């Protein structure tokens, strides 16, 4: 049995790296797409970045 999530992820990553079956990999991707949605990247204005930097300097 796998000890923890980090180890499981590592084993899955290694397994995926060694699979060349495109159809199988597409199926895995389809399954993962239903479980994981990448976070939308947020773009900050220069003013927002400046305010964040100023706030960090205060702490």
C-alpha distance matrix in Angstrom:
0.0 3.8 6.4 9.1 11.3 13.2 10.5 9.7 13.5 14.0 11.9 13.8 17.0 16.8 16.2 19.1 21.3 21.1 22.0 25.7 26.0 28.0 27.9 24.1 24.0 26.7 24.7 21.7 24.3 25.9 22.8 22.2 26.0 25.8 23.1 24.4 28.0 29.1 31.3 34.9 36.3 39.0 42.2 44.2 47.9 49.4 50.7 47.3 45.8 48.8 48.4 44.7 45.7 48.5 46.2 43.7 46.7 47.7 44.5
3.8 0.0 3.8 5.9 7.9 9.4 6.8 6.2 10.0 10.6 9.2 11.2 14.1 14.2 14.3 17.0 18.9 19.3 20.5 24.3 24.9 26.6 26.7 23.0 22.4 25.1 23.4 20.1 22.3 24.2 21.3 20.1 23.8 23.9 21.0 21.8 25.4 26.1 28.2 31.8 33.0 35.7 38.7 40.7 44.4 45.8 47.2 43.8 42.2 45.2 44.8 41.1 42.1 44.9 42.7 40.2 43.1 44.2 41.1
6.4 3.8 0.0 3.8 7.3 8.5 6.6 7.7 11.0 11.5 11.2 13.5 15.8 16.2 17.0 19.5 21.1 21.9 23.4 27.2 28.0 29.5 29.8 26.2 25.1 27.7 26.3 22.8 24.5 26.5 23.5 21.9 25.4 25.6 22.3 22.7 26.1 26.5 28.1 31.8 32.8 35.2 38.2 39.8 43.5 44.7 45.9 42.5 40.9 43.7 43.1 39.4 40.2 42.9 40.5 38.0 40.8 41.8 38.5
9.1 5.9 3.8 0.0 3.8 5.5 5.4 6.3 8.8 10.1 10.8 12.4 14.3 15.6 16.6 18.5 20.2 21.6 23.0 26.6 27.3 28.3 28.7 25.2 23.8 26.1 24.7 21.1 22.4 24.4 21.4 19.4 22.7 22.8 19.4 19.5 22.7 23.1 24.5 28.2 29.2 31.5 34.6 36.2 39.9 41.1 42.3 38.8 37.3 40.1 39.6 35.8 36.8 39.5 37.1 34.6 37.6 38.6 35.4
11.3 7.9 7.3 3.8 0.0 3.8 5.4 4.9 6.1 8.5 9.8 10.4 12.1 14.1 15.1 16.2 18.2 20.1 21.1 24.5 25.2 25.7 26.1 22.8 21.0 23.0 21.9 18.2 19.1 21.1 18.2 16.0 19.1 19.4 15.9 15.8 19.0 19.3 20.9 24.6 25.7 28.1 31.2 33.0 36.7 38.2 39.4 36.0 34.5 37.6 37.1 33.4 34.5 37.3 35.1 32.8 35.9 37.0 34.0
13.2 9.4 8.5 5.5 3.8 0.0 3.8 5.5 5.2 6.2 8.7 10.0 10.6 12.4 14.3 15.4 16.6 18.8 20.4 23.7 24.9 25.5 26.4 23.2 21.1 23.3 22.7 18.9 19.5 22.0 19.7 17.0 20.0 21.0 17.7 16.8 19.6 19.2 20.7 24.2 24.8 27.3 30.1 31.8 35.5 36.6 38.1 34.8 33.0 35.9 35.7 32.0 32.8 35.7 33.7 31.1 34.1 35.5 32.5
10.5 6.8 6.6 5.4 5.4 3.8 0.0 3.8 5.5 5.0 6.2 8.6 9.8 10.6 12.3 14.2 15.4 16.9 18.7 22.3 23.6 24.7 25.7 22.3 20.6 23.3 22.6 18.9 20.1 22.7 20.4 18.2 21.5 22.5 19.5 19.1 22.1 21.9 23.8 27.3 27.9 30.6 33.3 35.2 38.8 39.9 41.5 38.3 36.5 39.4 39.3 35.6 36.3 39.2 37.4 34.7 37.5 39.0 36.0
9.7 6.2 7.7 6.3 4.9 5.5 3.8 0.0 3.8 5.4 5.1 6.1 8.5 9.9 10.5 12.2 14.2 15.6 16.7 20.3 21.1 22.1 22.7 19.2 17.7 20.3 19.2 15.6 17.1 19.5 16.9 15.1 18.6 19.4 16.5 16.6 20.0 20.3 22.6 26.1 27.2 30.1 33.0 35.2 38.9 40.3 41.9 38.6 37.0 40.2 40.1 36.5 37.4 40.4 38.5 36.1 39.1 40.6 37.7
13.5 10.0 11.0 8.8 6.1 5.2 5.5 3.8 0.0 3.8 5.5 5.1 6.0 8.5 9.8 10.4 12.2 14.4 15.5 18.8 19.8 20.3 21.2 18.0 15.9 18.3 17.8 14.0 14.8 17.5 15.4 13.0 16.2 17.5 14.8 14.2 17.2 17.1 19.5 22.8 23.8 26.7 29.6 31.8 35.5 36.9 38.7 35.5 33.9 37.1 37.2 33.6 34.5 37.7 36.0 33.6 36.6 38.3 35.6
14.0 10.6 11.5 10.1 8.5 6.2 5.0 5.4 3.8 0.0 3.8 5.5 5.1 6.2 8.6 10.0 10.7 12.7 14.7 18.0 19.7 20.6 22.0 18.9 16.7 19.6 19.5 15.9 16.7 19.9 18.2 15.8 19.0 20.7 18.2 17.3 20.1 19.6 21.9 25.1 25.5 28.5 31.0 33.2 36.8 37.9 39.9 36.9 34.9 38.0 38.4 34.8 35.3 38.6 37.1 34.4 37.2 39.1 36.4
11.9 9.2 11.2 10.8 9.8 8.7 6.2 5.1 5.5 3.8 0.0 3.8 5.4 5.1 6.1 8.6 9.9 10.9 12.6 16.3 17.7 19.2 20.3 17.0 15.5 18.7 18.2 14.8 16.5 19.4 17.6 16.0 19.4 21.0 18.8 18.6 21.7 21.6 24.3 27.5 28.3 31.4 34.0 36.4 40.0 41.3 43.3 40.3 38.4 41.6 41.9 38.3 39.0 42.3 40.7 38.1 41.0 42.8 40.1
13.8 11.2 13.5 12.4 10.4 10.0 8.6 6.1 5.1 5.5 3.8 0.0 3.8 5.4 5.0 6.1 8.5 10.0 10.7 14.2 15.1 16.2 17.1 13.8 12.1 15.1 14.6 11.0 12.7 15.6 13.9 12.4 15.8 17.5 15.6 15.5 18.6 18.9 21.8 25.0 26.0 29.4 32.1 34.7 38.3 39.8 41.9 38.9 37.2 40.6 40.9 37.5 38.4 41.7 40.2 37.9 40.9 42.7 40.2
17.0 14.1 15.8 14.3 12.1 10.6 9.8 8.5 6.0 5.1 5.4 3.8 0.0 3.8 5.4 5.2 6.2 8.8 10.2 13.3 14.9 15.6 17.2 14.4 11.9 14.9 15.4 11.9 12.6 16.1 15.1 13.0 15.9 18.2 16.5 15.6 18.2 17.8 20.7 23.5 24.1 27.5 29.9 32.5 36.0 37.4 39.6 36.8 34.9 38.3 38.9 35.5 36.2 39.7 38.4 36.0 38.9 41.0 38.7
16.8 14.2 16.2 15.6 14.1 12.4 10.6 9.9 8.5 6.2 5.1 5.4 3.8 0.0 3.8 5.5 5.1 6.5 9.1 12.3 14.6 16.0 17.9 15.2 13.2 16.6 17.2 14.1 15.3 18.8 17.9 16.3 19.3 21.6 20.0 19.3 21.9 21.4 24.4 27.1 27.5 30.9 33.2 35.8 39.1 40.3 42.7 40.0 37.9 41.2 41.9 38.5 38.9 42.4 41.3 38.7 41.4 43.6 41.2
16.2 14.3 17.0 16.6 15.1 14.3 12.3 10.5 9.8 8.6 6.1 5.0 5.4 3.8 0.0 3.8 5.4 5.3 6.5 10.3 11.8 13.7 15.1 12.1 10.8 14.4 14.5 11.8 13.7 16.9 16.0 15.1 18.3 20.3 19.2 19.1 21.9 22.0 25.3 28.0 28.9 32.4 34.8 37.6 41.0 42.5 44.8 42.1 40.2 43.6 44.3 40.9 41.6 45.1 43.9 41.4 44.3 46.4 44.0
19.1 17.0 19.5 18.5 16.2 15.4 14.2 12.2 10.4 10.0 8.6 6.1 5.2 5.5 3.8 0.0 3.8 5.3 5.3 8.3 9.8 10.8 12.5 9.8 7.7 11.2 11.9 9.3 10.6 14.0 13.7 12.7 15.5 17.9 17.2 16.9 19.3 19.4 22.7 25.2 26.2 29.8 32.1 35.1 38.4 40.0 42.5 39.8 38.1 41.6 42.4 39.1 40.0 43.5 42.4 40.2 43.1 45.3 43.2
21.3 18.9 21.1 20.2 18.2 16.6 15.4 14.2 12.2 10.7 9.9 8.5 6.2 5.1 5.4 3.8 0.0 3.8 5.8 8.0 10.8 11.8 14.4 12.4 10.0 13.4 14.9 12.6 13.2 16.9 17.1 15.7 18.1 20.9 20.3 19.4 21.4 20.8 24.0 26.3 26.7 30.3 32.2 35.1 38.3 39.6 42.3 39.8 37.8 41.2 42.3 39.1 39.6 43.2 42.4 40.0 42.7 45.1 43.1
21.1 19.3 21.9 21.6 20.1 18.8 16.9 15.6 14.4 12.7 10.9 10.0 8.8 6.5 5.3 5.3 3.8 0.0 3.8 6.5 9.4 11.6 14.0 12.0 10.7 14.4 15.6 13.7 15.2 18.5 18.6 17.9 20.5 23.0 22.5 22.1 24.4 24.2 27.5 29.8 30.3 34.0 35.9 38.9 42.1 43.4 46.1 43.6 41.6 45.0 46.1 42.9 43.3 47.0 46.1 43.6 46.4 48.8 46.6
22.0 20.5 23.4 23.0 21.1 20.4 18.7 16.7 15.5 14.7 12.6 10.7 10.2 9.1 6.5 5.3 5.8 3.8 0.0 3.8 5.7 8.1 10.3 8.3 7.6 11.3 12.3 11.1 12.9 15.8 16.2 16.2 18.6 21.0 21.0 21.0 23.3 23.5 27.0 29.2 30.1 33.8 35.9 39.1 42.3 43.9 46.6 44.1 42.4 45.9 46.9 43.8 44.5 48.1 47.2 45.0 47.9 50.2 48.1
25.7 24.3 27.2 26.6 24.5 23.7 22.3 20.3 18.8 18.0 16.3 14.2 13.3 12.3 10.3 8.3 8.0 6.5 3.8 0.0 3.8 5.9 8.9 8.4 7.8 10.8 12.7 12.4 13.6 16.3 17.5 17.7 19.5 22.2 22.7 22.6 24.4 24.5 28.1 29.9 30.7 34.5 36.3 39.7 42.7 44.3 47.1 44.8 43.2 46.7 47.9 45.0 45.7 49.4 48.7 46.6 49.4 51.8 50.0
26.0 24.9 28.0 27.3 25.2 24.9 23.6 21.1 19.8 19.7 17.7 15.1 14.9 14.6 11.8 9.8 10.8 9.4 5.7 3.8 0.0 3.8 5.6 5.4 6.3 8.7 10.1 10.8 12.3 14.3 15.6 16.6 18.2 20.5 21.6 21.9 23.8 24.5 28.2 29.9 31.2 35.0 37.0 40.5 43.5 45.5 48.1 45.8 44.4 48.0 49.0 46.2 47.2 50.8 50.0 48.0 51.1 53.3 51.5
28.0 26.6 29.5 28.3 25.7 25.5 24.7 22.1 20.3 20.6 19.2 16.2 15.6 16.0 13.7 10.8 11.8 11.6 8.1 5.9 3.8 0.0 3.8 5.4 5.1 6.0 8.6 9.8 10.3 12.1 14.2 15.1 16.0 18.6 20.1 20.2 21.5 22.1 25.8 27.3 28.6 32.4 34.3 37.9 40.8 42.8 45.5 43.3 42.1 45.7 46.8 44.1 45.2 48.8 48.1 46.4 49.4 51.7 50.2
27.9 26.7 29.8 28.7 26.1 26.4 25.7 22.7 21.2 22.0 20.3 17.1 17.2 17.9 15.1 12.5 14.4 14.0 10.3 8.9 5.6 3.8 0.0 3.8 5.5 5.1 6.3 8.8 9.8 10.5 12.5 14.3 15.2 17.1 19.0 19.7 21.2 22.5 26.2 27.7 29.5 33.2 35.4 39.0 42.0 44.3 46.8 44.4 43.5 47.2 48.0 45.4 46.8 50.3 49.4 47.8 51.0 53.1 51.5
24.1 23.0 26.2 25.2 22.8 23.2 22.3 19.2 18.0 18.9 17.0 13.8 14.4 15.2 12.1 9.8 12.4 12.0 8.3 8.4 5.4 5.4 3.8 0.0 3.8 5.4 5.1 6.3 8.6 9.8 10.7 12.4 14.2 15.9 17.1 18.1 20.2 21.6 25.3 27.3 29.1 32.8 35.3 38.7 41.9 44.2 46.6 43.9 42.9 46.6 47.3 44.4 45.8 49.3 48.2 46.5 49.7 51.7 49.8
24.0 22.4 25.1 23.8 21.0 21.1 20.6 17.7 15.9 16.7 15.5 12.1 11.9 13.2 10.8 7.7 10.0 10.7 7.6 7.8 6.3 5.1 5.5 3.8 0.0 3.8 5.3 5.0 6.1 8.5 9.8 10.4 12.0 14.5 15.4 15.7 17.6 18.5 22.2 24.1 25.7 29.5 31.8 35.2 38.4 40.6 43.0 40.5 39.3 43.0 43.8 40.9 42.2 45.7 44.7 43.0 46.2 48.2 46.5
26.7 25.1 27.7 26.1 23.0 23.3 23.3 20.3 18.3 19.6 18.7 15.1 14.9 16.6 14.4 11.2 13.4 14.4 11.3 10.8 8.7 6.0 5.1 5.4 3.8 0.0 3.8 5.4 5.0 6.1 8.7 9.8 10.3 12.6 14.5 14.8 16.2 17.4 21.1 22.7 24.6 28.3 30.6 34.2 37.2 39.6 42.0 39.5 38.7 42.5 43.1 40.5 42.1 45.5 44.5 43.1 46.4 48.4 46.8
24.7 23.4 26.3 24.7 21.9 22.7 22.6 19.2 17.8 19.5 18.2 14.6 15.4 17.2 14.5 11.9 14.9 15.6 12.3 12.7 10.1 8.6 6.3 5.1 5.3 3.8 0.0 3.8 5.4 5.0 6.3 8.7 9.8 11.1 12.9 14.2 16.1 18.1 21.8 23.7 26.0 29.6 32.2 35.7 38.9 41.5 43.6 40.9 40.2 44.0 44.4 41.7 43.4 46.7 45.4 44.1 47.5 49.2 47.5
21.7 20.1 22.8 21.1 18.2 18.9 18.9 15.6 14.0 15.9 14.8 11.0 11.9 14.1 11.8 9.3 12.6 13.7 11.1 12.4 10.8 9.8 8.8 6.3 5.0 5.4 3.8 0.0 3.8 5.4 5.1 6.2 8.5 10.2 10.9 11.9 14.4 16.0 19.7 22.1 24.2 27.8 30.6 33.9 37.3 39.6 41.7 38.9 38.0 41.8 42.1 39.2 40.8 44.1 42.7 41.2 44.6 46.3 44.4
24.3 22.3 24.5 22.4 19.1 19.5 20.1 17.1 14.8 16.7 16.5 12.7 12.6 15.3 13.7 10.6 13.2 15.2 12.9 13.6 12.3 10.3 9.8 8.6 6.1 5.0 5.4 3.8 0.0 3.8 5.4 5.0 6.0 8.7 9.9 10.0 11.6 13.0 16.7 18.8 20.8 24.5 27.1 30.5 33.8 36.3 38.4 35.7 34.9 38.7 39.1 36.3 38.0 41.4 40.2 38.8 42.1 44.0 42.3
25.9 24.2 26.5 24.4 21.1 22.0 22.7 19.5 17.5 19.9 19.4 15.6 16.1 18.8 16.9 14.0 16.9 18.5 15.8 16.3 14.3 12.1 10.5 9.8 8.5 6.1 5.0 5.4 3.8 0.0 3.8 5.5 5.1 6.7 9.1 10.1 11.5 13.8 17.3 19.1 21.7 25.2 28.0 31.5 34.7 37.4 39.4 36.6 36.2 40.0 40.2 37.6 39.6 42.8 41.5 40.4 43.8 45.5 43.9
22.8 21.3 23.5 21.4 18.2 19.7 20.4 16.9 15.4 18.2 17.6 13.9 15.1 17.9 16.0 13.7 17.1 18.6 16.2 17.5 15.6 14.2 12.5 10.7 9.8 8.7 6.3 5.1 5.4 3.8 0.0 3.8 5.5 5.5 6.8 8.9 11.4 14.0 17.5 19.9 22.6 25.9 29.0 32.3 35.7 38.4 40.1 37.1 36.7 40.4 40.4 37.6 39.6 42.7 41.1 39.9 43.5 44.9 43.0
22.2 20.1 21.9 19.4 16.0 17.0 18.2 15.1 13.0 15.8 16.0 12.4 13.0 16.3 15.1 12.7 15.7 17.9 16.2 17.7 16.6 15.1 14.3 12.4 10.4 9.8 8.7 6.2 5.0 5.5 3.8 0.0 3.8 5.3 5.1 5.8 8.6 10.8 14.2 16.9 19.4 22.8 25.9 29.0 32.5 35.1 36.8 33.8 33.2 37.0 36.9 34.0 36.0 39.1 37.5 36.2 39.8 41.2 39.4
26.0 23.8 25.4 22.7 19.1 20.0 21.5 18.6 16.2 19.0 19.4 15.8 15.9 19.3 18.3 15.5 18.1 20.5 18.6 19.5 18.2 16.0 15.2 14.2 12.0 10.3 9.8 8.5 6.0 5.1 5.5 3.8 0.0 3.8 5.5 5.3 6.4 9.0 12.4 14.5 17.3 20.6 23.7 27.0 30.3 33.1 34.8 31.9 31.6 35.4 35.4 32.8 34.9 38.0 36.6 35.6 39.2 40.6 39.1
25.8 23.9 25.6 22.8 19.4 21.0 22.5 19.4 17.5 20.7 21.0 17.5 18.2 21.6 20.3 17.9 20.9 23.0 21.0 22.2 20.5 18.6 17.1 15.9 14.5 12.6 11.1 10.2 8.7 6.7 5.5 5.3 3.8 0.0 3.8 5.9 7.4 10.9 13.7 15.9 19.2 22.1 25.4 28.5 31.9 34.9 36.3 33.2 33.2 37.0 36.6 34.0 36.5 39.3 37.6 36.8 40.5 41.6 40.0
23.1 21.0 22.3 19.4 15.9 17.7 19.5 16.5 14.8 18.2 18.8 15.6 16.5 20.0 19.2 17.2 20.3 22.5 21.0 22.7 21.6 20.1 19.0 17.1 15.4 14.5 12.9 10.9 9.9 9.1 6.8 5.1 5.5 3.8 0.0 3.8 6.8 10.0 12.6 15.6 18.6 21.4 24.9 27.8 31.3 34.1 35.3 32.1 31.9 35.6 35.1 32.3 34.6 37.4 35.5 34.5 38.2 39.3 37.4
24.4 21.8 22.7 19.5 15.8 16.8 19.1 16.6 14.2 17.3 18.6 15.5 15.6 19.3 19.1 16.9 19.4 22.1 21.0 22.6 21.9 20.2 19.7 18.1 15.7 14.8 14.2 11.9 10.0 10.1 8.9 5.8 5.3 5.9 3.8 0.0 3.8 6.4 9.2 12.2 15.0 18.0 21.4 24.3 27.8 30.5 31.9 28.7 28.4 32.1 31.7 28.9 31.1 34.1 32.3 31.3 34.9 36.2 34.4
28.0 25.4 26.1 22.7 19.0 19.6 22.1 20.0 17.2 20.1 21.7 18.6 18.2 21.9 21.9 19.3 21.4 24.4 23.3 24.4 23.8 21.5 21.2 20.2 17.6 16.2 16.1 14.4 11.6 11.5 11.4 8.6 6.4 7.4 6.8 3.8 0.0 3.8 6.3 8.8 11.9 14.9 18.3 21.3 24.7 27.6 29.0 25.9 25.9 29.6 29.3 26.8 29.2 32.1 30.5 29.8 33.4 34.7 33.3
29.1 26.1 26.5 23.1 19.3 19.2 21.9 20.3 17.1 19.6 21.6 18.9 17.8 21.4 22.0 19.4 20.8 24.2 23.5 24.5 24.5 22.1 22.5 21.6 18.5 17.4 18.1 16.0 13.0 13.8 14.0 10.8 9.0 10.9 10.0 6.4 3.8 0.0 3.8 6.4 8.7 12.0 15.2 18.3 21.8 24.4 26.1 23.1 22.7 26.5 26.5 23.9 26.0 29.1 27.8 26.9 30.4 32.0 30.8
31.3 28.2 28.1 24.5 20.9 20.7 23.8 22.6 19.5 21.9 24.3 21.8 20.7 24.4 25.3 22.7 24.0 27.5 27.0 28.1 28.2 25.8 26.2 25.3 22.2 21.1 21.8 19.7 16.7 17.3 17.5 14.2 12.4 13.7 12.6 9.2 6.3 3.8 0.0 3.7 6.2 8.8 12.4 15.1 18.7 21.4 22.8 19.6 19.5 23.3 23.0 20.5 22.9 25.8 24.5 23.9 27.4 28.8 27.7
34.9 31.8 31.8 28.2 24.6 24.2 27.3 26.1 22.8 25.1 27.5 25.0 23.5 27.1 28.0 25.2 26.3 29.8 29.2 29.9 29.9 27.3 27.7 27.3 24.1 22.7 23.7 22.1 18.8 19.1 19.9 16.9 14.5 15.9 15.6 12.2 8.8 6.4 3.7 0.0 3.8 6.3 9.5 12.6 16.0 19.0 20.4 17.6 17.8 21.6 21.6 19.6 22.0 24.9 23.9 23.7 27.1 28.6 28.0
36.3 33.0 32.8 29.2 25.7 24.8 27.9 27.2 23.8 25.5 28.3 26.0 24.1 27.5 28.9 26.2 26.7 30.3 30.1 30.7 31.2 28.6 29.5 29.1 25.7 24.6 26.0 24.2 20.8 21.7 22.6 19.4 17.3 19.2 18.6 15.0 11.9 8.7 6.2 3.8 0.0 3.8 6.5 9.7 13.1 15.8 17.6 15.0 14.7 18.5 19.0 17.0 19.1 22.2 21.6 21.2 24.4 26.3 25.9
39.0 35.7 35.2 31.5 28.1 27.3 30.6 30.1 26.7 28.5 31.4 29.4 27.5 30.9 32.4 29.8 30.3 34.0 33.8 34.5 35.0 32.4 33.2 32.8 29.5 28.3 29.6 27.8 24.5 25.2 25.9 22.8 20.6 22.1 21.4 18.0 14.9 12.0 8.8 6.3 3.8 0.0 3.8 6.4 9.9 12.8 14.2 11.5 11.7 15.5 15.7 14.0 16.5 19.3 18.7 18.9 22.1 23.7 23.7
42.2 38.7 38.2 34.6 31.2 30.1 33.3 33.0 29.6 31.0 34.0 32.1 29.9 33.2 34.8 32.1 32.2 35.9 35.9 36.3 37.0 34.3 35.4 35.3 31.8 30.6 32.2 30.6 27.1 28.0 29.0 25.9 23.7 25.4 24.9 21.4 18.3 15.2 12.4 9.5 6.5 3.8 0.0 3.8 6.7 9.6 11.5 9.6 9.7 13.3 14.2 13.2 15.2 18.0 18.2 18.5 21.3 23.2 23.7
44.2 40.7 39.8 36.2 33.0 31.8 35.2 35.2 31.8 33.2 36.4 34.7 32.5 35.8 37.6 35.1 35.1 38.9 39.1 39.7 40.5 37.9 39.0 38.7 35.2 34.2 35.7 33.9 30.5 31.5 32.3 29.0 27.0 28.5 27.8 24.3 21.3 18.3 15.1 12.6 9.7 6.4 3.8 0.0 3.8 6.5 7.9 5.8 6.3 9.7 10.5 10.0 12.1 14.6 15.0 15.8 18.3 20.0 21.0
47.9 44.4 43.5 39.9 36.7 35.5 38.8 38.9 35.5 36.8 40.0 38.3 36.0 39.1 41.0 38.4 38.3 42.1 42.3 42.7 43.5 40.8 42.0 41.9 38.4 37.2 38.9 37.3 33.8 34.7 35.7 32.5 30.3 31.9 31.3 27.8 24.7 21.8 18.7 16.0 13.1 9.9 6.7 3.8 0.0 3.8 5.3 5.2 6.3 8.6 9.9 10.7 12.4 14.3 15.5 16.7 18.6 20.4 22.0
49.4 45.8 44.7 41.1 38.2 36.6 39.9 40.3 36.9 37.9 41.3 39.8 37.4 40.3 42.5 40.0 39.6 43.4 43.9 44.3 45.5 42.8 44.3 44.2 40.6 39.6 41.5 39.6 36.3 37.4 38.4 35.1 33.1 34.9 34.1 30.5 27.6 24.4 21.4 19.0 15.8 12.8 9.6 6.5 3.8 0.0 3.8 5.5 5.1 6.1 8.6 9.9 10.5 12.2 14.2 15.3 16.5 18.6 20.6
50.7 47.2 45.9 42.3 39.4 38.1 41.5 41.9 38.7 39.9 43.3 41.9 39.6 42.7 44.8 42.5 42.3 46.1 46.6 47.1 48.1 45.5 46.8 46.6 43.0 42.0 43.6 41.7 38.4 39.4 40.1 36.8 34.8 36.3 35.3 31.9 29.0 26.1 22.8 20.4 17.6 14.2 11.5 7.9 5.3 3.8 0.0 3.8 5.5 5.1 6.2 8.7 9.9 10.5 12.4 14.3 15.4 16.9 19.2
47.3 43.8 42.5 38.8 36.0 34.8 38.3 38.6 35.5 36.9 40.3 38.9 36.8 40.0 42.1 39.8 39.8 43.6 44.1 44.8 45.8 43.3 44.4 43.9 40.5 39.5 40.9 38.9 35.7 36.6 37.1 33.8 31.9 33.2 32.1 28.7 25.9 23.1 19.6 17.6 15.0 11.5 9.6 5.8 5.2 5.5 3.8 0.0 3.8 5.4 5.1 6.2 8.6 9.9 10.6 12.4 14.4 15.6 17.3
45.8 42.2 40.9 37.3 34.5 33.0 36.5 37.0 33.9 34.9 38.4 37.2 34.9 37.9 40.2 38.1 37.8 41.6 42.4 43.2 44.4 42.1 43.5 42.9 39.3 38.7 40.2 38.0 34.9 36.2 36.7 33.2 31.6 33.2 31.9 28.4 25.9 22.7 19.5 17.8 14.7 11.7 9.7 6.3 6.3 5.1 5.5 3.8 0.0 3.8 5.5 5.1 6.2 8.6 9.9 10.6 12.5 14.5 16.0
48.8 45.2 43.7 40.1 37.6 35.9 39.4 40.2 37.1 38.0 41.6 40.6 38.3 41.2 43.6 41.6 41.2 45.0 45.9 46.7 48.0 45.7 47.2 46.6 43.0 42.5 44.0 41.8 38.7 40.0 40.4 37.0 35.4 37.0 35.6 32.1 29.6 26.5 23.3 21.6 18.5 15.5 13.3 9.7 8.6 6.1 5.1 5.4 3.8 0.0 3.8 5.5 5.1 6.2 8.6 9.9 10.7 12.7 14.9
48.4 44.8 43.1 39.6 37.1 35.7 39.3 40.1 37.2 38.4 41.9 40.9 38.9 41.9 44.3 42.4 42.3 46.1 46.9 47.9 49.0 46.8 48.0 47.3 43.8 43.1 44.4 42.1 39.1 40.2 40.4 36.9 35.4 36.6 35.1 31.7 29.3 26.5 23.0 21.6 19.0 15.7 14.2 10.5 9.9 8.6 6.2 5.1 5.5 3.8 0.0 3.8 5.4 5.0 6.2 8.7 9.9 10.9 13.1
44.7 41.1 39.4 35.8 33.4 32.0 35.6 36.5 33.6 34.8 38.3 37.5 35.5 38.5 40.9 39.1 39.1 42.9 43.8 45.0 46.2 44.1 45.4 44.4 40.9 40.5 41.7 39.2 36.3 37.6 37.6 34.0 32.8 34.0 32.3 28.9 26.8 23.9 20.5 19.6 17.0 14.0 13.2 10.0 10.7 9.9 8.7 6.2 5.1 5.5 3.8 0.0 3.8 5.4 5.1 6.2 8.7 10.1 11.2
45.7 42.1 40.2 36.8 34.5 32.8 36.3 37.4 34.5 35.3 39.0 38.4 36.2 38.9 41.6 40.0 39.6 43.3 44.5 45.7 47.2 45.2 46.8 45.8 42.2 42.1 43.4 40.8 38.0 39.6 39.6 36.0 34.9 36.5 34.6 31.1 29.2 26.0 22.9 22.0 19.1 16.5 15.2 12.1 12.4 10.5 9.9 8.6 6.2 5.1 5.4 3.8 0.0 3.8 5.4 5.1 6.3 8.9 10.4
48.5 44.9 42.9 39.5 37.3 35.7 39.2 40.4 37.7 38.6 42.3 41.7 39.7 42.4 45.1 43.5 43.2 47.0 48.1 49.4 50.8 48.8 50.3 49.3 45.7 45.5 46.7 44.1 41.4 42.8 42.7 39.1 38.0 39.3 37.4 34.1 32.1 29.1 25.8 24.9 22.2 19.3 18.0 14.6 14.3 12.2 10.5 9.9 8.6 6.2 5.0 5.4 3.8 0.0 3.8 5.4 5.2 6.6 9.3
46.2 42.7 40.5 37.1 35.1 33.7 37.4 38.5 36.0 37.1 40.7 40.2 38.4 41.3 43.9 42.4 42.4 46.1 47.2 48.7 50.0 48.1 49.4 48.2 44.7 44.5 45.4 42.7 40.2 41.5 41.1 37.5 36.6 37.6 35.5 32.3 30.5 27.8 24.5 23.9 21.6 18.7 18.2 15.0 15.5 14.2 12.4 10.6 9.9 8.6 6.2 5.1 5.4 3.8 0.0 3.8 5.4 5.3 7.0
43.7 40.2 38.0 34.6 32.8 31.1 34.7 36.1 33.6 34.4 38.1 37.9 36.0 38.7 41.4 40.2 40.0 43.6 45.0 46.6 48.0 46.4 47.8 46.5 43.0 43.1 44.1 41.2 38.8 40.4 39.9 36.2 35.6 36.8 34.5 31.3 29.8 26.9 23.9 23.7 21.2 18.9 18.5 15.8 16.7 15.3 14.3 12.4 10.6 9.9 8.7 6.2 5.1 5.4 3.8 0.0 3.8 5.4 5.5
46.7 43.1 40.8 37.6 35.9 34.1 37.5 39.1 36.6 37.2 41.0 40.9 38.9 41.4 44.3 43.1 42.7 46.4 47.9 49.4 51.1 49.4 51.0 49.7 46.2 46.4 47.5 44.6 42.1 43.8 43.5 39.8 39.2 40.5 38.2 34.9 33.4 30.4 27.4 27.1 24.4 22.1 21.3 18.3 18.6 16.5 15.4 14.4 12.5 10.7 9.9 8.7 6.3 5.2 5.4 3.8 0.0 3.8 5.5
47.7 44.2 41.8 38.6 37.0 35.5 39.0 40.6 38.3 39.1 42.8 42.7 41.0 43.6 46.4 45.3 45.1 48.8 50.2 51.8 53.3 51.7 53.1 51.7 48.2 48.4 49.2 46.3 44.0 45.5 44.9 41.2 40.6 41.6 39.3 36.2 34.7 32.0 28.8 28.6 26.3 23.7 23.2 20.0 20.4 18.6 16.9 15.6 14.5 12.7 10.9 10.1 8.9 6.6 5.3 5.4 3.8 0.0 3.8
44.5 41.1 38.5 35.4 34.0 32.5 36.0 37.7 35.6 36.4 40.1 40.2 38.7 41.2 44.0 43.2 43.1 46.6 48.1 50.0 51.5 50.2 51.5 49.8 46.5 46.8 47.5 44.4 42.3 43.9 43.0 39.4 39.1 40.0 37.4 34.4 33.3 30.8 27.7 28.0 25.9 23.7 23.7 21.0 22.0 20.6 19.2 17.3 16.0 14.9 13.1 11.2 10.4 9.3 7.0 5.5 5.5 3.8 0.0
